[in-house]
Amino acid sequence: MKTLLKYCGAILVLIGVLCLVVYYFWVPSNALLTSSLVLEAVGIIGYIITNRYVE
């Protein structure tokens, strides 16, 4: 369980990148850009915090 928690931030960043790919190739929508921004910001912050406190 701790390994999944440790990589949860990286998974969120990858989902944000996937949103950007969908935006670029298929659906140009501002909602996808906003969601990718939020997912990547939360993913980066979450990755830093969880790797600092989870052993």
PQR file with spaces between the fields and no chain letter, atoms N, CA, C, O and H, PARSE charges and radii, in Angstrom:
ATOM       1  N    MET     1       0.817   -1.192    0.000 -0.4000 1.5000
ATOM       2  CA   MET     1       0.000    0.000    0.000 -0.0000 2.0000
ATOM       3  C    MET     1       0.860    1.255    0.000  0.5500 1.7000
ATOM       4  O    MET     1       0.509    2.262   -0.615 -0.5500 1.4000
ATOM       5  N    LYS     2       2.004    1.183    0.706 -0.4000 1.5000
ATOM       6  CA   LYS     2       2.867    2.353    0.761 -0.0000 2.0000
ATOM       7  C    LYS     2       3.512    2.651   -0.584  0.5500 1.7000
ATOM       8  O    LYS     2       3.771    3.811   -0.905 -0.5500 1.4000
ATOM       9  H    LYS     2       2.289    0.365    1.206  0.4000 1.0000
ATOM      10  N    THR     3       3.774    1.609   -1.377 -0.4000 1.5000
ATOM      11  CA   THR     3       4.372    1.862   -2.682 -0.0000 2.0000
ATOM      12  C    THR     3       3.386    2.557   -3.604  0.5500 1.7000
ATOM      13  O    THR     3       3.775    3.421   -4.390 -0.5500 1.4000
ATOM      14  H    THR     3       3.563    0.667   -1.117  0.4000 1.0000
ATOM      15  N    LEU     4       2.116    2.189   -3.517 -0.4000 1.5000
ATOM      16  CA   LEU     4       1.102    2.871   -4.320 -0.0000 2.0000
ATOM      17  C    LEU     4       0.958    4.319   -3.879  0.5500 1.7000
ATOM      18  O    LEU     4       0.826    5.214   -4.714 -0.5500 1.4000
ATOM      19  H    LEU     4       1.800    1.487   -2.878  0.4000 1.0000
ATOM      20  N    LEU     5       0.981    4.551   -2.586 -0.4000 1.5000
ATOM      21  CA   LEU     5       0.895    5.912   -2.060 -0.0000 2.0000
ATOM      22  C    LEU     5       2.117    6.723   -2.457  0.5500 1.7000
ATOM      23  O    LEU     5       2.016    7.923   -2.709 -0.5500 1.4000
ATOM      24  H    LEU     5       1.087    3.824   -1.908  0.4000 1.0000
ATOM      25  N    LYS     6       3.259    6.075   -2.512 -0.4000 1.5000
ATOM      26  CA   LYS     6       4.497    6.760   -2.860 -0.0000 2.0000
ATOM      27  C    LYS     6       4.481    7.255   -4.304  0.5500 1.7000
ATOM      28  O    LYS     6       5.050    8.305   -4.604 -0.5500 1.4000
ATOM      29  H    LYS     6       3.341    5.100   -2.307  0.4000 1.0000
ATOM      30  N    TYR     7       3.842    6.515   -5.191 -0.4000 1.5000
ATOM      31  CA   TYR     7       3.818    6.883   -6.603 -0.0000 2.0000
ATOM      32  C    TYR     7       2.496    7.510   -7.050  0.5500 1.7000
ATOM      33  O    TYR     7       2.274    7.684   -8.248 -0.5500 1.4000
ATOM      34  H    TYR     7       3.380    5.662   -4.947  0.4000 1.0000
ATOM      35  N    CYS     8       1.636    7.843   -6.127 -0.4000 1.5000
ATOM      36  CA   CYS     8       0.343    8.433   -6.468 -0.0000 2.0000
ATOM      37  C    CYS     8       0.508    9.784   -7.166  0.5500 1.7000
ATOM      38  O    CYS     8      -0.234   10.088   -8.099 -0.5500 1.4000
ATOM      39  H    CYS     8       1.816    7.702   -5.154  0.4000 1.0000
ATOM      40  N    GLY     9       1.460   10.589   -6.732 -0.4000 1.5000
ATOM      41  CA   GLY     9       1.708   11.886   -7.355 -0.0000 2.0000
ATOM      42  C    GLY     9       2.178   11.737   -8.793  0.5500 1.7000
ATOM      43  O    GLY     9       1.746   12.484   -9.670 -0.5500 1.4000
ATOM      44  H    GLY     9       2.064   10.342   -5.974  0.4000 1.0000
ATOM      45  N    ALA    10       3.055   10.782   -9.038 -0.4000 1.5000
ATOM      46  CA   ALA    10       3.546   10.550  -10.395 -0.0000 2.0000
ATOM      47  C    ALA    10       2.421   10.070  -11.311  0.5500 1.7000
ATOM      48  O    ALA    10       2.381   10.422  -12.490 -0.5500 1.4000
ATOM      49  H    ALA    10       3.407   10.175   -8.325  0.4000 1.0000
ATOM      50  N    ILE    11       1.524    9.280  -10.774 -0.4000 1.5000
ATOM      51  CA   ILE    11       0.381    8.807  -11.554 -0.0000 2.0000
ATOM      52  C    ILE    11      -0.521    9.979  -11.936  0.5500 1.7000
ATOM      53  O    ILE    11      -1.021   10.039  -13.060 -0.5500 1.4000
ATOM      54  H    ILE    11       1.557    8.994   -9.816  0.4000 1.0000
ATOM      55  N    LEU    12      -0.728   10.908  -11.007 -0.4000 1.5000
ATOM      56  CA   LEU    12      -1.538   12.093  -11.317 -0.0000 2.0000
ATOM      57  C    LEU    12      -0.887   12.955  -12.387  0.5500 1.7000
ATOM      58  O    LEU    12      -1.580   13.503  -13.243 -0.5500 1.4000
ATOM      59  H    LEU    12      -0.322   10.860  -10.095  0.4000 1.0000
ATOM      60  N    VAL    13       0.427   13.081  -12.351 -0.4000 1.5000
ATOM      61  CA   VAL    13       1.133   13.841  -13.382 -0.0000 2.0000
ATOM      62  C    VAL    13       0.964   13.173  -14.741  0.5500 1.7000
ATOM      63  O    VAL    13       0.750   13.859  -15.740 -0.5500 1.4000
ATOM      64  H    VAL    13       0.991   12.636  -11.656  0.4000 1.0000
ATOM      65  N    LEU    14       1.055   11.859  -14.792 -0.4000 1.5000
ATOM      66  CA   LEU    14       0.869   11.148  -16.061 -0.0000 2.0000
ATOM      67  C    LEU    14      -0.553   11.279  -16.591  0.5500 1.7000
ATOM      68  O    LEU    14      -0.753   11.359  -17.803 -0.5500 1.4000
ATOM      69  H    LEU    14       1.228   11.302  -13.980  0.4000 1.0000
ATOM      70  N    ILE    15      -1.539   11.303  -15.703 -0.4000 1.5000
ATOM      71  CA   ILE    15      -2.924   11.522  -16.141 -0.0000 2.0000
ATOM      72  C    ILE    15      -3.079   12.937  -16.692  0.5500 1.7000
ATOM      73  O    ILE    15      -3.800   13.145  -17.667 -0.5500 1.4000
ATOM      74  H    ILE    15      -1.376   11.239  -14.718  0.4000 1.0000
ATOM      75  N    GLY    16      -2.407   13.913  -16.075 -0.4000 1.5000
ATOM      76  CA   GLY    16      -2.423   15.277  -16.592 -0.0000 2.0000
ATOM      77  C    GLY    16      -1.805   15.373  -17.975  0.5500 1.7000
ATOM      78  O    GLY    16      -2.309   16.092  -18.838 -0.5500 1.4000
ATOM      79  H    GLY    16      -1.820   13.744  -15.283  0.4000 1.0000
ATOM      80  N    VAL    17      -0.713   14.649  -18.187 -0.4000 1.5000
ATOM      81  CA   VAL    17      -0.082   14.622  -19.508 -0.0000 2.0000
ATOM      82  C    VAL    17      -1.005   13.956  -20.525  0.5500 1.7000
ATOM      83  O    VAL    17      -1.072   14.386  -21.676 -0.5500 1.4000
ATOM      84  H    VAL    17      -0.304   14.065  -17.486  0.4000 1.0000
ATOM      85  N    LEU    18      -1.708   12.923  -20.114 -0.4000 1.5000
ATOM      86  CA   LEU    18      -2.674   12.271  -21.000 -0.0000 2.0000
ATOM      87  C    LEU    18      -3.786   13.235  -21.404  0.5500 1.7000
ATOM      88  O    LEU    18      -4.237   13.216  -22.549 -0.5500 1.4000
ATOM      89  H    LEU    18      -1.654   12.573  -19.179  0.4000 1.0000
ATOM      90  N    CYS    19      -4.228   14.071  -20.475 -0.4000 1.5000
ATOM      91  CA   CYS    19      -5.226   15.100  -20.810 -0.0000 2.0000
ATOM      92  C    CYS    19      -4.694   16.071  -21.859  0.5500 1.7000
ATOM      93  O    CYS    19      -5.430   16.491  -22.752 -0.5500 1.4000
ATOM      94  H    CYS    19      -3.861   14.087  -19.545  0.4000 1.0000
ATOM      95  N    LEU    20      -3.413   16.427  -21.749 -0.4000 1.5000
ATOM      96  CA   LEU    20      -2.816   17.316  -22.749 -0.0000 2.0000
ATOM      97  C    LEU    20      -2.724   16.654  -24.121  0.5500 1.7000
ATOM      98  O    LEU    20      -2.897   17.317  -25.144 -0.5500 1.4000
ATOM      99  H    LEU    20      -2.816   16.086  -21.024  0.4000 1.0000
ATOM     100  N    VAL    21      -2.454   15.365  -24.147 -0.4000 1.5000
ATOM     101  CA   VAL    21      -2.398   14.634  -25.421 -0.0000 2.0000
ATOM     102  C    VAL    21      -3.781   14.588  -26.060  0.5500 1.7000
ATOM     103  O    VAL    21      -3.921   14.781  -27.268 -0.5500 1.4000
ATOM     104  H    VAL    21      -2.313   14.826  -23.317  0.4000 1.0000
ATOM     105  N    VAL    22      -4.798   14.333  -25.246 -0.4000 1.5000
ATOM     106  CA   VAL    22      -6.169   14.314  -25.769 -0.0000 2.0000
ATOM     107  C    VAL    22      -6.540   15.698  -26.295  0.5500 1.7000
ATOM     108  O    VAL    22      -7.175   15.813  -27.343 -0.5500 1.4000
ATOM     109  H    VAL    22      -4.684   14.177  -24.265  0.4000 1.0000
ATOM     110  N    TYR    23      -6.157   16.728  -25.587 -0.4000 1.5000
ATOM     111  CA   TYR    23      -6.428   18.105  -26.037 -0.0000 2.0000
ATOM     112  C    TYR    23      -5.754   18.376  -27.374  0.5500 1.7000
ATOM     113  O    TYR    23      -6.372   18.938  -28.277 -0.5500 1.4000
ATOM     114  H    TYR    23      -5.641   16.634  -24.736  0.4000 1.0000
ATOM     115  N    TYR    24      -4.504   17.984  -27.505 -0.4000 1.5000
ATOM     116  CA   TYR    24      -3.735   18.300  -28.708 -0.0000 2.0000
ATOM     117  C    TYR    24      -4.243   17.561  -29.940  0.5500 1.7000
ATOM     118  O    TYR    24      -4.315   18.142  -31.023 -0.5500 1.4000
ATOM     119  H    TYR    24      -4.002   17.527  -26.771  0.4000 1.0000
ATOM     120  N    PHE    25      -4.594   16.291  -29.789 -0.4000 1.5000
ATOM     121  CA   PHE    25      -4.935   15.496  -30.957 -0.0000 2.0000
ATOM     122  C    PHE    25      -6.429   15.436  -31.263  0.5500 1.7000
ATOM     123  O    PHE    25      -6.795   15.365  -32.436 -0.5500 1.4000
ATOM     124  H    PHE    25      -4.536   15.818  -28.909  0.4000 1.0000
ATOM     125  N    TRP    26      -7.312   15.460  -30.255 -0.4000 1.5000
ATOM     126  CA   TRP    26      -8.713   15.203  -30.526 -0.0000 2.0000
ATOM     127  C    TRP    26      -9.659   16.334  -30.156  0.5500 1.7000
ATOM     128  O    TRP    26     -10.393   16.814  -31.020 -0.5500 1.4000
ATOM     129  H    TRP    26      -7.015   15.517  -29.302  0.4000 1.0000
ATOM     130  N    VAL    27      -9.670   16.770  -28.922 -0.4000 1.5000
ATOM     131  CA   VAL    27     -10.710   17.684  -28.439 -0.0000 2.0000
ATOM     132  C    VAL    27     -10.075   18.963  -27.905  0.5500 1.7000
ATOM     133  O    VAL    27      -9.626   18.984  -26.759 -0.5500 1.4000
ATOM     134  H    VAL    27      -9.074   16.380  -28.220  0.4000 1.0000
ATOM     135  N    PRO    28     -10.024   20.032  -28.700 -0.5600 1.5000
ATOM     136  CA   PRO    28      -9.490   21.291  -28.167  0.2800 2.0000
ATOM     137  C    PRO    28     -10.523   21.970  -27.253  0.5500 1.7000
ATOM     138  O    PRO    28     -11.434   22.649  -27.725 -0.5500 1.4000
ATOM     139  N    SER    29     -10.367   21.778  -25.968 -0.4000 1.5000
ATOM     140  CA   SER    29     -11.301   22.315  -24.990 -0.0000 2.0000
ATOM     141  C    SER    29     -10.530   22.916  -23.822  0.5500 1.7000
ATOM     142  O    SER    29      -9.507   22.377  -23.398 -0.5500 1.4000
ATOM     143  H    SER    29      -9.627   21.226  -25.583  0.4000 1.0000
ATOM     144  N    ASN    30     -11.028   24.035  -23.308 -0.4000 1.5000
ATOM     145  CA   ASN    30     -10.367   24.668  -22.169 -0.0000 2.0000
ATOM     146  C    ASN    30     -10.512   23.849  -20.895  0.5500 1.7000
ATOM     147  O    ASN    30      -9.691   23.968  -19.986 -0.5500 1.4000
ATOM     148  H    ASN    30     -11.859   24.473  -23.653  0.4000 1.0000
ATOM     149  N    ALA    31     -11.541   23.025  -20.820 -0.4000 1.5000
ATOM     150  CA   ALA    31     -11.725   22.177  -19.647 -0.0000 2.0000
ATOM     151  C    ALA    31     -10.581   21.163  -19.529  0.5500 1.7000
ATOM     152  O    ALA    31     -10.129   20.869  -18.422 -0.5500 1.4000
ATOM     153  H    ALA    31     -12.208   22.929  -21.559  0.4000 1.0000
ATOM     154  N    LEU    32     -10.118   20.635  -20.646 -0.4000 1.5000
ATOM     155  CA   LEU    32      -8.995   19.705  -20.606 -0.0000 2.0000
ATOM     156  C    LEU    32      -7.714   20.402  -20.171  0.5500 1.7000
ATOM     157  O    LEU    32      -6.921   19.827  -19.425 -0.5500 1.4000
ATOM     158  H    LEU    32     -10.485   20.874  -21.545  0.4000 1.0000
ATOM     159  N    LEU    33      -7.501   21.624  -20.623 -0.4000 1.5000
ATOM     160  CA   LEU    33      -6.315   22.357  -20.201 -0.0000 2.0000
ATOM     161  C    LEU    33      -6.346   22.657  -18.713  0.5500 1.7000
ATOM     162  O    LEU    33      -5.330   22.541  -18.028 -0.5500 1.4000
ATOM     163  H    LEU    33      -8.144   22.091  -21.228  0.4000 1.0000
ATOM     164  N    THR    34      -7.506   23.039  -18.216 -0.4000 1.5000
ATOM     165  CA   THR    34      -7.638   23.339  -16.792 -0.0000 2.0000
ATOM     166  C    THR    34      -7.454   22.089  -15.948  0.5500 1.7000
ATOM     167  O    THR    34      -6.764   22.116  -14.928 -0.5500 1.4000
ATOM     168  H    THR    34      -8.331   23.133  -18.773  0.4000 1.0000
ATOM     169  N    SER    35      -8.068   20.997  -16.372 -0.4000 1.5000
ATOM     170  CA   SER    35      -7.934   19.758  -15.597 -0.0000 2.0000
ATOM     171  C    SER    35      -6.496   19.247  -15.622  0.5500 1.7000
ATOM     172  O    SER    35      -6.018   18.723  -14.616 -0.5500 1.4000
ATOM     173  H    SER    35      -8.628   20.974  -17.200  0.4000 1.0000
ATOM     174  N    SER    36      -5.803   19.385  -16.738 -0.4000 1.5000
ATOM     175  CA   SER    36      -4.415   18.940  -16.789 -0.0000 2.0000
ATOM     176  C    SER    36      -3.533   19.810  -15.901  0.5500 1.7000
ATOM     177  O    SER    36      -2.608   19.303  -15.267 -0.5500 1.4000
ATOM     178  H    SER    36      -6.192   19.811  -17.555  0.4000 1.0000
ATOM     179  N    LEU    37      -3.802   21.103  -15.847 -0.4000 1.5000
ATOM     180  CA   LEU    37      -3.051   21.993  -14.962 -0.0000 2.0000
ATOM     181  C    LEU    37      -3.237   21.605  -13.501  0.5500 1.7000
ATOM     182  O    LEU    37      -2.272   21.537  -12.740 -0.5500 1.4000
ATOM     183  H    LEU    37      -4.553   21.515  -16.362  0.4000 1.0000
ATOM     184  N    VAL    38      -4.481   21.351  -13.117 -0.4000 1.5000
ATOM     185  CA   VAL    38      -4.775   20.977  -11.737 -0.0000 2.0000
ATOM     186  C    VAL    38      -4.156   19.624  -11.403  0.5500 1.7000
ATOM     187  O    VAL    38      -3.552   19.467  -10.342 -0.5500 1.4000
ATOM     188  H    VAL    38      -5.265   21.406  -13.736  0.4000 1.0000
ATOM     189  N    LEU    39      -4.299   18.653  -12.288 -0.4000 1.5000
ATOM     190  CA   LEU    39      -3.749   17.322  -12.028 -0.0000 2.0000
ATOM     191  C    LEU    39      -2.231   17.346  -11.902  0.5500 1.7000
ATOM     192  O    LEU    39      -1.669   16.682  -11.031 -0.5500 1.4000
ATOM     193  H    LEU    39      -4.790   18.780  -13.150  0.4000 1.0000
ATOM     194  N    GLU    40      -1.568   18.106  -12.766 -0.4000 1.5000
ATOM     195  CA   GLU    40      -0.116   18.154  -12.695 -0.0000 2.0000
ATOM     196  C    GLU    40       0.368   18.896  -11.462  0.5500 1.7000
ATOM     197  O    GLU    40       1.345   18.480  -10.841 -0.5500 1.4000
ATOM     198  H    GLU    40      -2.024   18.645  -13.473  0.4000 1.0000
ATOM     199  N    ALA    41      -0.295   19.988  -11.093 -0.4000 1.5000
ATOM     200  CA   ALA    41       0.112   20.722   -9.889 -0.0000 2.0000
ATOM     201  C    ALA    41      -0.090   19.883   -8.637  0.5500 1.7000
ATOM     202  O    ALA    41       0.794   19.813   -7.784 -0.5500 1.4000
ATOM     203  H    ALA    41      -1.089   20.327  -11.597  0.4000 1.0000
ATOM     204  N    VAL    42      -1.251   19.247   -8.525 -0.4000 1.5000
ATOM     205  CA   VAL    42      -1.526   18.397   -7.358 -0.0000 2.0000
ATOM     206  C    VAL    42      -0.595   17.187   -7.355  0.5500 1.7000
ATOM     207  O    VAL    42      -0.144   16.753   -6.295 -0.5500 1.4000
ATOM     208  H    VAL    42      -1.969   19.304   -9.218  0.4000 1.0000
ATOM     209  N    GLY    43      -0.309   16.647   -8.524 -0.4000 1.5000
ATOM     210  CA   GLY    43       0.585   15.501   -8.604 -0.0000 2.0000
ATOM     211  C    GLY    43       2.002   15.830   -8.179  0.5500 1.7000
ATOM     212  O    GLY    43       2.627   15.048   -7.462 -0.5500 1.4000
ATOM     213  H    GLY    43      -0.675   16.999   -9.385  0.4000 1.0000
ATOM     214  N    ILE    44       2.518   16.964   -8.604 -0.4000 1.5000
ATOM     215  CA   ILE    44       3.875   17.353   -8.224 -0.0000 2.0000
ATOM     216  C    ILE    44       3.962   17.628   -6.728  0.5500 1.7000
ATOM     217  O    ILE    44       4.887   17.166   -6.059 -0.5500 1.4000
ATOM     218  H    ILE    44       2.011   17.599   -9.186  0.4000 1.0000
ATOM     219  N    ILE    45       3.005   18.374   -6.210 -0.4000 1.5000
ATOM     220  CA   ILE    45       2.996   18.671   -4.773 -0.0000 2.0000
ATOM     221  C    ILE    45       2.796   17.391   -3.963  0.5500 1.7000
ATOM     222  O    ILE    45       3.459   17.188   -2.946 -0.5500 1.4000
ATOM     223  H    ILE    45       2.254   18.749   -6.754  0.4000 1.0000
ATOM     224  N    GLY    46       1.894   16.539   -4.409 -0.4000 1.5000
ATOM     225  CA   GLY    46       1.660   15.277   -3.709 -0.0000 2.0000
ATOM     226  C    GLY    46       2.864   14.368   -3.746  0.5500 1.7000
ATOM     227  O    GLY    46       3.163   13.697   -2.758 -0.5500 1.4000
ATOM     228  H    GLY    46       1.356   16.705   -5.236  0.4000 1.0000
ATOM     229  N    TYR    47       3.558   14.332   -4.859 -0.4000 1.5000
ATOM     230  CA   TYR    47       4.752   13.497   -4.972 -0.0000 2.0000
ATOM     231  C    TYR    47       5.835   13.965   -4.009  0.5500 1.7000
ATOM     232  O    TYR    47       6.480   13.150   -3.349 -0.5500 1.4000
ATOM     233  H    TYR    47       3.315   14.877   -5.661  0.4000 1.0000
ATOM     234  N    ILE    48       6.030   15.256   -3.932 -0.4000 1.5000
ATOM     235  CA   ILE    48       7.045   15.805   -3.022 -0.0000 2.0000
ATOM     236  C    ILE    48       6.688   15.508   -1.574  0.5500 1.7000
ATOM     237  O    ILE    48       7.540   15.070   -0.801 -0.5500 1.4000
ATOM     238  H    ILE    48       5.506   15.918   -4.468  0.4000 1.0000
ATOM     239  N    ILE    49       5.451   15.740   -1.206 -0.4000 1.5000
ATOM     240  CA   ILE    49       5.035   15.564    0.195 -0.0000 2.0000
ATOM     241  C    ILE    49       5.063   14.089    0.595  0.5500 1.7000
ATOM     242  O    ILE    49       5.563   13.753    1.668 -0.5500 1.4000
ATOM     243  H    ILE    49       4.758   16.095   -1.833  0.4000 1.0000
ATOM     244  N    THR    50       4.537   13.213   -0.245 -0.4000 1.5000
ATOM     245  CA   THR    50       4.494   11.795    0.139 -0.0000 2.0000
ATOM     246  C    THR    50       5.886   11.185    0.189  0.5500 1.7000
ATOM     247  O    THR    50       6.148   10.343    1.048 -0.5500 1.4000
ATOM     248  H    THR    50       4.131   13.486   -1.117  0.4000 1.0000
ATOM     249  N    ASN    51       6.777   11.579   -0.694 -0.4000 1.5000
ATOM     250  CA   ASN    51       8.129   11.017   -0.647 -0.0000 2.0000
ATOM     251  C    ASN    51       8.939   11.569    0.510  0.5500 1.7000
ATOM     252  O    ASN    51       9.933   10.964    0.911 -0.5500 1.4000
ATOM     253  H    ASN    51       6.564   12.263   -1.392  0.4000 1.0000
ATOM     254  N    ARG    52       8.539   12.691    1.048 -0.4000 1.5000
ATOM     255  CA   ARG    52       9.235   13.223    2.200 -0.0000 2.0000
ATOM     256  C    ARG    52       8.821   12.510    3.494  0.5500 1.7000
ATOM     257  O    ARG    52       9.648   12.328    4.388 -0.5500 1.4000
ATOM     258  H    ARG    52       7.731   13.183    0.722  0.4000 1.0000
ATOM     259  N    TYR    53       7.555   12.105    3.599 -0.4000 1.5000
ATOM     260  CA   TYR    53       7.053   11.554    4.850 -0.0000 2.0000
ATOM     261  C    TYR    53       6.808   10.055    4.849  0.5500 1.7000
ATOM     262  O    TYR    53       6.733    9.454    5.920 -0.5500 1.4000
ATOM     263  H    TYR    53       6.883   12.252    2.873  0.4000 1.0000
ATOM     264  N    VAL    54       6.682    9.434    3.691 -0.4000 1.5000
ATOM     265  CA   VAL    54       6.404    7.991    3.646 -0.0000 2.0000
ATOM     266  C    VAL    54       7.725    7.249    3.437  0.5500 1.7000
ATOM     267  O    VAL    54       8.483    7.556    2.516 -0.5500 1.4000
ATOM     268  H    VAL    54       6.742    9.923    2.821  0.4000 1.0000
ATOM     269  N    GLU    55       7.982    6.295    4.280 -0.4000 1.5000
ATOM     270  CA   GLU    55       9.221    5.501    4.186 -0.0000 2.0000
ATOM     271  C    GLU    55       8.954    4.210    3.480  0.5500 1.7000
ATOM     272  O    GLU    55       9.867    3.404    3.301 -0.5500 1.4000
ATOM     273  H    GLU    55       7.367    6.045    5.028  0.4000 1.0000
